[in-house]
């Protein structure tokens, strides 16, 4: 049986999303209504990376980034 964790309201437009190995949902969002993927050079835009895990919903704002993010992932932390 699936269990509902939380209600989620997104005020921005969904671009892409992934589920990481640990079950974290990671979404890429923007305030833009439409995206043009073939523009070169890519104009600087603002993006939001939303990280949802268990009962947490965190957002990271990326400002003036000159690329179109189509994927986001986490990298494991390596301690020496």
C-alpha positions as CSV (number, residue, x, y, z in Angstrom):
1,X,0.0,0.0,0.0
2,X,1.3,3.5,-0.9
3,X,1.5,6.1,1.9
4,X,0.9,9.8,1.4
5,X,3.7,11.9,2.9
6,X,2.6,15.5,2.3
7,X,0.5,17.8,0.2
8,X,2.7,19.6,-2.4
9,X,1.8,22.8,-4.1
10,X,4.2,24.1,-6.8
11,X,3.9,27.7,-7.8
12,X,6.4,27.5,-10.6
13,X,6.5,25.5,-13.8
14,X,7.9,21.9,-13.7
15,X,11.0,21.4,-16.0
16,X,12.2,17.9,-15.0
17,X,12.6,15.6,-12.0
18,X,14.3,12.5,-10.7
19,X,14.1,10.2,-7.7
20,X,17.5,9.5,-6.2
21,X,18.8,6.2,-4.8
22,X,17.7,7.1,-1.3
23,X,14.2,8.0,-2.4
24,X,14.6,11.8,-2.5
25,X,12.4,13.5,-5.1
26,X,14.3,16.3,-6.9
27,X,12.5,18.7,-9.1
28,X,13.7,21.5,-11.5
29,X,11.3,24.4,-11.6
30,X,11.2,27.8,-13.3
31,X,8.9,30.8,-13.5
32,X,9.1,30.7,-17.3
33,X,6.0,29.7,-19.2
34,X,7.8,28.1,-22.1
35,X,11.4,27.0,-22.6
36,X,13.4,27.1,-25.9
37,X,16.0,24.4,-25.7
38,X,17.7,25.3,-28.9
39,X,18.8,28.8,-28.0
40,X,22.5,29.4,-28.3
41,X,24.1,30.8,-26.3
42,X,21.7,29.9,-23.5
43,X,20.3,33.0,-21.8
44,X,20.8,33.5,-18.1
45,X,17.8,32.4,-16.2
46,X,16.6,31.6,-12.7
47,X,15.9,28.1,-11.7
48,X,14.6,26.4,-8.5
49,X,15.8,23.0,-7.4
50,X,13.2,21.5,-5.0
51,X,14.3,18.6,-2.8
52,X,11.5,16.6,-1.2
53,X,12.3,13.8,1.3
54,X,10.0,12.4,3.9
55,X,8.4,15.4,5.5
56,X,10.9,18.0,4.3
57,X,10.5,20.3,1.3
58,X,13.5,22.5,0.6
59,X,14.2,24.8,-2.3
60,X,17.5,26.0,-3.7
61,X,17.4,29.1,-5.9
62,X,19.9,29.3,-8.8
63,X,20.1,32.8,-10.1
64,X,21.3,33.9,-13.6
65,X,22.5,30.5,-14.7
66,X,23.4,30.4,-18.4
67,X,22.1,26.8,-19.2
68,X,19.0,24.8,-19.4
69,X,19.1,22.2,-16.6
70,X,17.5,19.0,-17.8
71,X,18.7,16.8,-15.0
72,X,19.9,17.1,-11.4
73,X,21.5,14.5,-9.1
74,X,23.3,14.2,-5.8
75,X,26.9,13.2,-5.5
76,X,28.1,11.1,-2.5
77,X,30.3,12.8,-0.1
78,X,33.8,11.2,0.1
79,X,35.8,11.7,3.3
80,X,39.5,11.0,3.3
